[in-house]
Amino acid sequence: MHEVFRLGKNIADVMNETFKKIEKGEGTLGKLIFDETLYNELEAAVKHRQGTIGRFLYDDSIYKKVEELVQDADGLISDIRRHPWKLFWKTKEKKPKK
């Protein structure tokens, strides 16, 4: 139990240090929150459809690809739930006759 408390204290210490850096405007998040220049540059890039976020927000093809990927993953998960043994056994493939 002592280890759990020590781990919790370590996590709290790291979080406190992180929040202090953010409050000082250090690091990416700190600069984004407190440096208006960085925020304005990011906003302009998104509006001009630049970068990953800008393209994702304005380009329907990326959204459709992500949606298709999620649907495929859902299908795969459903299949694994219905047939979990497929993860452990490989079906024998028929060899072509010569």
C-alpha positions in Angstrom: 0.0 0.0 0.0 2.9 2.3 0.7 4.0 2.0 -3.0 0.6 3.2 -4.1 0.8 6.3 -2.0 4.4 7.0 -3.2 3.3 6.6 -6.8 0.4 8.9 -6.2 2.7 11.5 -4.6 5.1 11.3 -7.6 2.2 11.8 -10.0 1.0 14.8 -8.1 4.5 16.3 -8.0 4.9 15.9 -11.7 1.5 17.5 -12.4 2.3 20.4 -10.1 5.6 21.0 -11.9 3.8 20.8 -15.3 1.1 23.3 -14.2 3.8 25.7 -12.9 5.5 25.6 -16.3 2.2 26.2 -18.1 1.5 29.2 -15.8 4.9 30.6 -16.7 4.0 30.3 -20.4 6.6 27.6 -20.9 6.2 24.6 -23.2 3.8 24.2 -26.1 0.6 24.4 -24.1 1.9 27.4 -22.0 2.9 29.3 -25.1 -0.4 28.5 -26.8 -2.4 29.8 -23.8 -0.3 32.9 -23.0 1.4 33.8 -26.3 -1.1 35.5 -28.6 1.3 35.3 -31.5 1.5 31.5 -31.5 -2.3 31.3 -31.1 -2.8 33.7 -34.1 -0.4 31.7 -36.2 -2.2 28.5 -35.4 -5.6 30.0 -36.1 -4.4 31.4 -39.5 -2.9 28.0 -40.5 -6.2 26.2 -39.7 -8.2 28.8 -41.6 -5.9 28.4 -44.6 -6.4 24.7 -44.4 -2.8 24.1 -43.6 -1.4 21.3 -41.3 -3.2 18.2 -40.1 -5.9 20.0 -38.2 -6.6 22.5 -41.0 -6.9 19.7 -43.6 -9.0 17.6 -41.3 -11.5 20.3 -40.6 -11.9 21.5 -44.2 -11.2 18.4 -46.4 -14.1 16.0 -46.5 -12.0 13.2 -48.0 -9.9 12.9 -44.8 -13.1 12.8 -42.7 -14.5 10.1 -44.9 -11.3 8.0 -44.7 -11.3 8.3 -40.9 -15.0 7.3 -40.8 -14.3 4.3 -43.1 -11.4 3.3 -40.9 -13.5 3.4 -37.8 -16.2 1.3 -39.4 -13.7 -1.2 -40.5 -12.3 -1.4 -37.0 -15.8 -1.8 -35.6 -16.4 -4.7 -38.0 -13.1 -6.3 -37.0 -13.9 -6.0 -33.3 -17.4 -7.5 -33.9 -15.9 -10.4 -35.8 -13.3 -11.1 -33.1 -16.1 -11.0 -30.5 -18.2 -13.5 -32.5 -15.2 -15.7 -33.4 -12.4 -15.2 -30.8 -10.7 -18.5 -31.8 -9.7 -16.9 -35.1 -6.9 -15.2 -33.1 -5.4 -18.5 -32.1 -6.1 -21.0 -35.0 -5.1 -20.5 -38.6 -7.4 -22.2 -41.1 -5.7 -24.5 -43.5 -5.4 -23.1 -47.0 -6.1 -25.4 -49.9 -3.1 -25.8 -52.1 -3.7 -25.4 -55.8 -3.6 -28.6 -57.7 -0.8 -28.9 -60.3 
